[in-house]
């Protein structure tokens, strides 16, 4: 992306993100989903998270995976299972992967 387009693109992304985050509280009392739709959305969130874990654990086409990446994903998955804060989950998973790679277990 060229430099003149970078700032407008960043501003458009920021405005869209802010509008999306604002729409939840603004529409909370105006839109009611049927119980079945709420249940499907909850299941969809879990499936999306599982798919993210699977694609992070098993990179395709990059040769040998090693132990560091799956171990980091496992640590992050366990912390998420125990409902730890997202920041802690991400930092612990990255730190585990980095530590194992630093000691030569890539």
C-alpha positions in Angstrom: 0.0 0.0 0.0 1.4 3.4 -0.9 2.0 6.0 1.7 -0.7 8.5 0.6 -3.4 5.7 1.0 -2.1 4.5 4.4 -3.5 7.3 6.6 -7.0 7.2 5.1 -7.1 3.5 5.3 -6.1 3.6 8.9 -8.7 6.2 9.7 -11.4 4.2 7.9 -10.5 1.1 9.8 -10.5 3.0 13.1 -13.9 4.5 12.3 -15.4 1.2 11.3 -14.0 -0.5 14.4 -15.4 2.2 16.6 -18.8 2.1 14.9 -19.0 -1.7 15.3 -18.1 -1.5 19.0 -20.6 1.3 19.6 -23.4 -0.6 17.8 -23.6 -3.4 20.4 -24.6 -1.2 23.4 -26.6 1.1 21.2 -28.8 -1.7 19.8 -28.9 -3.9 22.9 -32.5 -2.9 23.8 -33.8 -2.6 20.3 -33.0 -6.0 18.8 -34.0 -9.3 20.4 -32.7 -12.6 19.1 -34.7 -15.8 19.4 -33.2 -18.2 22.0 -32.2 -20.6 19.2 -30.2 -17.9 17.5 -28.4 -17.0 20.7 -27.5 -20.7 21.2 -26.2 -21.0 17.7 -24.1 -17.8 18.1 -22.6 -19.2 21.3 -21.7 -22.5 19.6 -20.3 -20.6 16.6 -18.0 -18.6 18.8 -16.6 -21.9 20.3 -16.2 -23.4 16.9 -14.4 -20.3 15.6 -12.0 -20.4 18.6 -11.3 -24.1 18.0 -10.6 -23.5 14.3 -8.2 -20.7 15.3 -6.4 -23.1 17.7 -6.2 -25.8 15.0 -4.8 -23.5 12.4 -2.3 -22.0 14.8 -1.1 -25.4 16.0 -0.7 -27.1 12.6 0.9 -24.7 10.1 0.8 -26.2 6.6 3.5 -26.0 4.0 6.2 -24.7 6.3 8.2 -27.9 6.8 8.8 -29.3 10.2 6.6 -27.9 13.0 8.7 -28.8 16.0 7.5 -28.8 19.6 7.6 -25.0 20.4 4.5 -23.9 18.5 2.1 -26.7 19.6 3.4 -26.3 23.2 2.6 -22.6 23.1 -0.9 -23.2 21.7 -1.5 -25.9 24.3 -0.5 -23.5 27.1 -2.7 -20.8 25.7 -5.6 -23.3 25.2 -5.3 -24.5 28.8 -5.3 -20.9 30.2 -8.3 -20.1 28.1 -10.1 -23.2 29.3 -9.6 -22.0 32.9 -11.0 -18.6 31.8 -7.8 -16.6 32.4 -7.7 -13.0 31.0 -7.0 -12.8 27.2 -3.9 -10.8 27.7 -2.5 -13.5 30.0 -3.4 -16.2 27.6 -1.7 -14.5 24.6 1.4 -13.5 26.6 1.8 -17.0 28.2 1.4 -18.7 24.8 4.0 -16.4 23.1 6.4 -16.7 26.0 6.2 -20.5 26.0 6.9 -20.7 22.3 9.7 -18.1 22.5 11.3 -19.8 25.5 11.2 -23.3 23.9 12.7 -21.8 20.7 15.4 -20.0 22.7 16.6 -23.2 24.3 16.7 -24.9 20.9 13.4 -26.9 20.9 12.0 -25.4 17.8 
